[in-house]
Amino acid sequence: MAFNPFDLTGRVALVTGANTGLGQGLAVALARAGADIVAAGRSTPSDTQKAVTELGGRFHFVHADLDSVGVVQAVVDGAVAAFGRLDILINNAGTIRRADALEFSEADWDLVMNVNLKTPFFLAQAAARRMVEQGEGGKIINIASMLSFQGGIRVASYTASKSGIAGLTKLLANEWAAKGINVNAIAPGYFATNNTEALRNDEGRNRDILARIPAARWGRPEDLGGAAVFLASSAADYVHGTVLAVDGGWLGR
Ligand SMILES: NC(=O)c1ccc[n+]([C@@H]2O[C@H](COP(=O)([O-])OP(=O)(O)OC[C@H]3O[C@@H](n4cnc5c(N)ncnc54)[C@H](OP(=O)(O)O)[C@@H]3O)[C@@H](O)[C@H]2O)c1
């Protein structure tokens, strides 16, 4: 059979927040490319499990509330215990809080920074330690945002966390590229998930957002699959520290 640089057969991928939305789309895309999936999060990912196993992939769930870094080693150990190794990490789980900056609370700051930035860093650290031990490199993909490039509005901690994850992606790439670990990010544009429900329910915001997207529609979770499979595969072996926008053209507008 012809060599397929996007083939993930035999690779084990850990995806956080894979029960719904983008994480589910990412897990299914990696499974379709041949990877075994370990999902980590606080909600049981029954639909994702069904989709992955129907594709013939193996699936394992590690229960973890990712607002605290205390869980990261157990998550990596759970993946390795299930399938013997860890090759790919997708830091997808994320949360958002909306309020005017004048009113923004410390609790909303801390929660979002913990889930979106602190835990992803320490999970990447735990995963990379395992990848170094295995000696075959690995792929780490952080889920960034348009707010890794832009300021946004009424989402102070979200913007700080997603701008932070873009910087962290480059730092980790600088430190780990020579170890054969590729660290990159995907910056989704506006996707129809729970995360953006408030925006889509606001008629004015929904209209303004759609008017600025050259592709003229909200993104669907499956729209991220190609970018994720690429960055998780040997096709991206020389790609380090990039933040790849998958945004229907939003940033170019
Ligand atoms: N939708 C967009 O347009 C968009 C754009 C740019 C970036 N993103 C990013 O994409 C990622 C996925 O978001 P989504 O749009 O798919 O939103 P979503 O449907 O709300 O999914 C978020 C995921 O993160 C999990 N999560 C949140 N807090 C958690 C915690 N404390 N512990 C464990 N898991 C937790 C959620 O679990 P539960 O189901 O249990 O809450 C869920 O699995 C996030 O990083 C988000 O910032 C989304």
The ligand as a MOL file (V3000), in Angstrom:
LIG
                    3D

  0  0  0     0  0            999 V3000
M  V30 BEGIN CTAB
M  V30 COUNTS 48 52 0 0 0
M  V30 BEGIN ATOM
M  V30 1 N -16.5460 27.0850 19.6740 0
M  V30 2 C -15.7110 27.9920 19.2120 0
M  V30 3 O -16.0600 28.8030 18.3670 0
M  V30 4 C -14.2900 28.0280 19.7060 0
M  V30 5 C -13.4530 28.9540 19.1020 0
M  V30 6 C -12.1290 29.0220 19.5050 0
M  V30 7 C -11.6560 28.1610 20.4730 0
M  V30 8 N -12.5070 27.2700 21.0490 0 CHG=1
M  V30 9 C -11.9270 26.3970 22.0650 0
M  V30 10 O -12.1760 25.0610 21.7260 0
M  V30 11 C -12.1560 24.2620 22.8910 0
M  V30 12 C -13.4050 23.4040 22.9430 0
M  V30 13 O -14.5190 24.2740 23.0970 0
M  V30 14 P -15.9560 23.9730 22.4650 0
M  V30 15 O -16.2680 25.0970 21.5930 0
M  V30 16 O -16.0220 22.5930 21.9570 0 CHG=-1
M  V30 17 O -16.8420 24.1780 23.7680 0
M  V30 18 P -17.7000 23.1670 24.6510 0
M  V30 19 O -18.6710 22.4600 23.7890 0
M  V30 20 O -18.1640 24.0360 25.7780 0
M  V30 21 O -16.6200 22.1260 25.1640 0
M  V30 22 C -15.6920 22.4340 26.1700 0
M  V30 23 C -15.0970 21.1590 26.6920 0
M  V30 24 O -14.2020 21.4690 27.7850 0
M  V30 25 C -14.5990 20.7220 28.9030 0
M  V30 26 N -14.3140 21.3920 30.1710 0
M  V30 27 C -14.6080 22.6470 30.5230 0
M  V30 28 N -14.2300 22.8590 31.8100 0
M  V30 29 C -13.6980 21.6870 32.2600 0
M  V30 30 C -13.1390 21.2670 33.4870 0
M  V30 31 N -13.0420 22.0750 34.5380 0
M  V30 32 N -12.6870 19.9900 33.5860 0
M  V30 33 C -12.7890 19.1510 32.5420 0
M  V30 34 N -13.3120 19.4890 31.3520 0
M  V30 35 C -13.7600 20.7580 31.2160 0
M  V30 36 C -16.0910 20.5710 28.7400 0
M  V30 37 O -16.5990 19.5580 29.5880 0
M  V30 38 P -18.1530 19.6160 30.0630 0
M  V30 39 O -18.9670 19.1850 28.8900 0
M  V30 40 O -18.1710 18.6820 31.2020 0
M  V30 41 O -18.4120 21.0490 30.4580 0
M  V30 42 C -16.1620 20.2200 27.2670 0
M  V30 43 O -15.7860 18.8900 27.0630 0
M  V30 44 C -12.0000 25.2290 24.0590 0
M  V30 45 O -10.6460 25.3160 24.4420 0
M  V30 46 C -12.4630 26.5360 23.4590 0
M  V30 47 O -11.9320 27.6420 24.1220 0
M  V30 48 C -13.8060 27.1850 20.7040 0
M  V30 END ATOM
M  V30 BEGIN BOND
M  V30 1 1 1 2
M  V30 2 2 2 3
M  V30 3 1 2 4
M  V30 4 1 4 5
M  V30 5 2 4 48
M  V30 6 2 5 6
M  V30 7 1 6 7
M  V30 8 2 7 8
M  V30 9 1 8 9
M  V30 10 1 8 48
M  V30 11 1 9 10
M  V30 12 1 9 46
M  V30 13 1 10 11
M  V30 14 1 11 12
M  V30 15 1 11 44
M  V30 16 1 12 13
M  V30 17 1 13 14
M  V30 18 2 14 15
M  V30 19 1 14 16
M  V30 20 1 14 17
M  V30 21 1 17 18
M  V30 22 2 18 19
M  V30 23 1 18 20
M  V30 24 1 18 21
M  V30 25 1 21 22
M  V30 26 1 22 23
M  V30 27 1 23 24
M  V30 28 1 23 42
M  V30 29 1 24 25
M  V30 30 1 25 26
M  V30 31 1 25 36
M  V30 32 1 26 27
M  V30 33 1 26 35
M  V30 34 2 27 28
M  V30 35 1 28 29
M  V30 36 1 29 30
M  V30 37 2 29 35
M  V30 38 1 30 31
M  V30 39 2 30 32
M  V30 40 1 32 33
M  V30 41 2 33 34
M  V30 42 1 34 35
M  V30 43 1 36 37
M  V30 44 1 36 42
M  V30 45 1 37 38
M  V30 46 2 38 39
M  V30 47 1 38 40
M  V30 48 1 38 41
M  V30 49 1 42 43
M  V30 50 1 44 45
M  V30 51 1 44 46
M  V30 52 1 46 47
M  V30 END BOND
M  V30 END CTAB
M  END
